[in-house]
């Protein structure tokens, strides 16, 4: 049992509503769950391991909420000053990527160099001055501004470099649909791909009685318009995807595997030759509300993938990873980090052609905590080690920060900017082959639609379309 404690001098630095998702990460990327208690000006973190590791938690920095991290800390009887340790960790992260990228050919600029120097000077003042936490906060905020500038330079120069090597980016831009959109021209003007929703509860509401009409119409419309198509998820383990008539079998793994395999075979067989990419499972890494252990989920996925490939050996199998930074490890009994879960599947013999990373940012059970684009870049590089194509599943981000909750127009502008930055980051990464928005017009609890009840388009749609016109110009 390990205990690390911090003192906090700045009010409202820590986002208290998300303190339960704080965790530690080791130098090799392993996530260590922690029980975190925030009381007055003290933060206590109790862990079941004693490894030196970095604290990650959500903080309020000016008008933004973002996950920040310390450097690697060891257990100590003394209190660590949280503001100074976060400033140290974020400055280290900035300088590390600055020298890594400039060493690989990135061209910096005087303004960025000056910001980094000023942030470092403020951090030195935080170490030696009596008012250390105040200087640390100034350093932390300036470091975040420098991070944003560094990422913009990286993305711009990486995209330019890729454009010089290839004429057309091999990345599809799509959106999830559950039915043919009422105004298809708006969809077709922006997106070249479709994530076709296949929910078991709706397809087979009673045992053996399939309702195909809506799904058939959507597949016909997708194929007739020449859109790239991914079907799925066939099994959504991040929520209770099983039909009501399956409830009596939820505790019987053997029968559960038989029913799920039969469902997968039936759906894939119906669309052989029309849908060649299938997202077989969503959210298996965290488990959701289905009360299946990690071992049970691994076995279930292997059987489902085998069932799909028995129908068509040429199909491309993908699975979606929920909370790819591993926040769920602090609130569940899971032990495998997201990338370890996928790697374990591959080692067990499952053939996985693509990995879909769910990058929904917000406070929901399926969301990741807000991250800056440097964290996103690091995540994509980390998953690229699997040497598999990556698809990014994104949704309009949520925020509980008062600066956005009280001003709807400002919130919409911020959401649009975040979606554009995420899409551009995907363009900068060679392993990313798809960028998909998770909700076009469905009324859901978790994902804000791109088309509201008045059939008005979110500005993010036009921004994505403009990005495509810029980077996928039509030949004259």
Residue pairs with C-beta under 8 A, 6 or more apart in sequence:
1 46
1 47
1 48
1 50
2 46
2 47
2 48
2 49
2 50
2 75
3 44
3 45
3 46
3 47
3 75
4 44
4 45
4 47
4 55
4 73
4 75
4 76
4 80
5 42
5 43
5 44
5 45
5 79
5 80
6 42
6 43
6 45
6 55
6 79
6 80
6 81
6 82
6 85
7 41
7 42
7 43
7 79
7 80
7 81
7 82
8 14
8 41
8 42
8 43
8 82
8 83
9 41
9 81
9 83
9 133
10 83
10 133
10 134
10 137
12 60
13 59
13 60
13 82
13 83
13 137
14 38
14 43
14 57
14 58
14 59
14 60
14 82
15 57
15 58
15 59
15 60
15 65
15 400
16 38
17 363
17 400
18 57
18 58
18 363
18 369
19 36
19 38
19 57
19 58
20 36
20 330
20 331
21 57
21 58
21 327
21 330
21 331
21 369
22 34
22 36
22 45
22 55
22 56
22 57
22 58
22 330
23 31
23 32
23 33
23 34
23 55
23 56
23 326
23 327
23 329
23 330
24 31
24 32
24 34
24 45
24 47
24 51
24 53
24 54
24 55
24 56
25 31
25 32
25 53
25 54
25 56
25 69
26 32
26 51
26 52
26 53
26 54
26 72
27 52
27 53
27 72
29 337
29 339
29 382
30 337
31 326
31 329
31 330
31 337
32 47
32 48
32 49
32 51
32 53
33 47
33 48
33 329
33 330
34 45
34 46
34 47
34 330
35 45
35 46
35 47
36 43
36 44
36 45
36 46
36 57
36 330
37 43
37 44
37 46
38 44
42 79
43 82
45 55
50 75
52 72
52 73
52 74
53 72
53 73
54 69
54 70
54 71
54 72
54 73
54 89
55 69
55 70
55 73
55 85
55 89
56 67
56 68
56 69
56 325
57 67
57 68
57 69
58 65
58 66
58 67
58 68
58 369
58 370
59 65
59 66
59 67
59 68
59 86
60 401
61 68
61 140
61 141
61 144
62 141
63 401
63 403
63 404
64 144
64 370
64 401
65 370
65 399
65 400
65 401
66 144
66 370
66 371
66 372
67 325
67 369
67 370
67 371
67 372
67 375
68 86
68 89
68 90
68 140
69 86
69 89
69 90
69 93
70 80
70 85
70 86
70 88
70 89
71 85
71 88
71 89
71 92
73 80
73 85
81 132
81 133
81 136
83 126
83 132
83 133
83 136
83 137
83 140
84 123
84 126
84 127
84 132
84 133
84 136
86 136
86 140
87 122
87 123
87 126
87 136
87 137
87 139
87 140
87 143
88 123
90 140
90 143
90 144
90 147
91 119
91 120
91 123
91 139
91 143
93 147
93 374
94 116
94 119
94 143
94 146
94 147
94 150
94 374
95 116
95 120
97 150
97 374
97 377
97 378
98 108
98 116
98 150
101 150
101 154
102 108
106 153
106 154
106 157
107 153
107 157
108 153
109 153
111 149
112 146
112 149
112 150
112 153
115 142
115 145
115 146
115 149
116 146
118 142
119 139
119 142
119 143
119 146
120 139
122 135
122 136
122 138
122 139
122 142
123 135
123 136
123 139
125 132
125 135
125 139
126 132
126 133
126 134
126 135
126 136
126 139
129 135
144 372
147 372
147 373
147 374
148 372
148 373
150 374
151 372
151 373
151 374
151 377
151 421
151 425
154 377
154 428
155 373
155 421
155 424
155 425
155 427
155 428
158 427
158 428
158 429
159 424
159 427
159 428
159 471
162 169
162 427
162 428
162 430
163 471
168 472
169 427
169 471
169 472
170 433
171 426
171 427
171 432
171 433
171 434
171 435
172 192
172 193
172 228
172 433
172 434
172 435
173 190
173 191
173 192
173 193
173 423
173 434
173 435
173 436
173 464
173 468
174 191
174 192
174 193
174 194
174 195
174 227
174 228
174 230
174 434
174 435
174 436
174 437
175 187
175 190
175 191
175 193
175 194
175 195
175 436
175 437
175 438
175 439
175 440
175 450
176 194
176 195
176 196
176 197
176 436
176 437
176 438
176 439
176 440
176 442
177 187
177 194
177 195
177 196
177 197
177 218
177 222
177 440
178 197
178 199
178 214
178 218
178 442
179 214
179 217
179 218
180 217
180 218
180 221
181 187
181 440
181 441
181 451
182 441
182 455
183 455
184 221
184 225
186 451
186 457
186 461
187 440
188 225
188 227
189 465
190 461
190 462
190 464
190 465
190 468
191 227
191 437
192 227
192 228
192 468
193 227
193 228
193 229
193 230
193 434
193 436
194 218
194 222
194 227
194 228
194 229
194 230
195 230
195 232
195 279
195 393
195 436
195 438
196 215
196 218
196 219
196 222
196 229
196 230
196 231
196 232
196 275
197 442
198 215
198 231
198 232
198 233
198 234
198 267
199 236
199 241
200 234
200 235
200 236
200 241
200 242
200 243
200 263
201 241
201 242
201 243
201 244
202 211
203 210
203 211
203 212
203 215
203 263
203 267
204 210
204 211
204 243
204 263
205 211
205 243
205 244
205 245
206 243
206 245
207 243
207 245
210 266
212 270
219 229
219 271
219 274
219 275
222 229
223 229
223 274
228 277
229 274
229 275
229 276
229 277
230 275
230 277
230 278
230 279
230 318
230 391
230 434
230 436
231 267
231 271
231 275
231 277
231 278
231 279
232 278
232 279
232 280
232 282
232 318
233 241
233 279
233 280
233 281
233 282
233 320
234 263
234 264
234 267
234 268
234 278
234 279
234 280
234 281
234 304
234 308
235 241
235 260
235 263
235 264
235 280
235 281
235 282
235 284
235 300
235 301
235 304
236 281
236 282
236 283
236 288
237 281
237 282
237 283
237 284
237 287
237 288
237 290
237 292
237 297
237 300
238 282
238 283
238 286
238 288
238 322
238 366
239 283
239 288
239 289
239 366
240 288
240 289
240 290
241 290
242 250
242 290
246 256
246 259
249 255
249 256
249 259
250 256
250 290
250 291
251 291
253 292
253 296
253 299
253 300
256 300
257 299
257 300
257 303
260 300
260 303
260 304
260 307
261 303
261 304
261 306
261 307
262 307
264 280
264 304
264 307
264 308
265 307
265 308
265 310
265 311
268 275
268 278
268 307
268 308
268 311
268 312
268 315
269 311
272 311
272 312
273 312
275 315
276 312
276 314
276 315
276 316
277 315
277 316
277 318
277 353
277 354
278 308
278 315
278 316
278 317
278 318
279 318
279 319
279 320
279 356
280 301
280 304
280 305
280 308
280 317
280 318
280 319
281 300
281 301
281 304
281 319
281 320
282 319
282 320
282 322
282 356
282 358
283 320
283 321
283 322
283 358
283 366
284 297
284 298
284 300
284 301
284 319
284 341
285 321
285 322
285 323
285 328
285 334
285 336
285 338
285 341
285 342
286 322
286 323
286 328
286 332
286 334
287 294
287 297
287 328
287 332
287 334
292 300
294 334
294 335
294 336
294 341
298 341
298 344
298 345
298 348
301 319
301 345
301 350
302 345
302 348
302 349
302 350
305 317
305 350
305 351
305 352
308 315
308 317
309 315
309 317
309 351
316 353
316 354
317 351
317 352
317 353
317 354
318 352
318 353
318 354
318 355
318 356
318 391
319 342
319 345
319 352
319 355
319 356
320 356
320 357
320 358
320 393
321 338
321 341
321 342
321 355
321 356
321 357
321 358
322 328
322 358
322 366
323 338
323 358
323 366
323 367
323 368
324 338
324 339
324 357
324 358
324 359
324 368
324 379
324 383
325 338
325 368
325 369
325 371
325 375
325 379
326 337
326 338
327 368
327 369
328 334
329 335
329 337
336 344
339 382
339 383
339 385
339 386
342 352
342 355
342 386
343 386
345 352
346 352
346 386
352 388
353 388
353 389
354 388
354 389
354 390
354 391
354 433
354 434
355 383
355 386
355 388
355 389
355 390
355 391
356 390
356 391
356 392
356 393
356 434
356 436
357 379
357 380
357 383
357 390
357 391
357 392
357 393
358 366
358 368
358 393
358 438
359 368
359 376
359 392
359 393
359 394
359 422
360 366
360 367
360 368
360 393
360 394
360 395
360 397
360 438
360 446
360 447
361 367
361 368
361 369
361 370
361 371
361 397
361 398
361 418
362 370
362 397
362 398
362 399
363 398
363 400
364 398
364 445
364 446
366 446
367 398
367 446
370 397
370 399
371 379
373 421
373 422
373 425
376 422
376 425
377 425
377 428
377 429
380 390
380 425
380 426
380 429
380 431
380 432
381 429
383 390
383 431
384 390
384 429
384 430
384 431
387 431
388 431
389 431
389 432
389 433
389 434
390 429
390 431
390 432
390 433
390 434
391 432
391 433
391 434
391 435
391 436
392 422
392 426
392 432
392 434
392 435
392 436
393 436
393 438
394 419
394 422
394 423
394 435
394 436
394 437
394 438
395 437
395 438
395 439
395 446
395 447
395 448
396 415
396 419
396 439
396 447
396 448
396 450
396 458
396 460
397 414
397 415
397 418
397 419
398 448
399 405
399 411
399 414
403 410
404 410
404 411
404 414
405 411
412 458
412 459
413 459
415 458
415 460
416 458
416 459
416 460
416 463
419 437
419 460
419 463
419 464
420 460
420 463
420 464
420 467
422 435
423 435
423 464
423 467
424 467
426 432
426 435
427 471
437 450
437 460
437 464
438 447
439 447
439 448
439 449
439 450
440 449
440 450
440 451
441 449
441 450
441 451
442 449
443 449
443 453
448 458
449 458
450 457
450 458
450 460
450 461
451 457
451 458
452 458
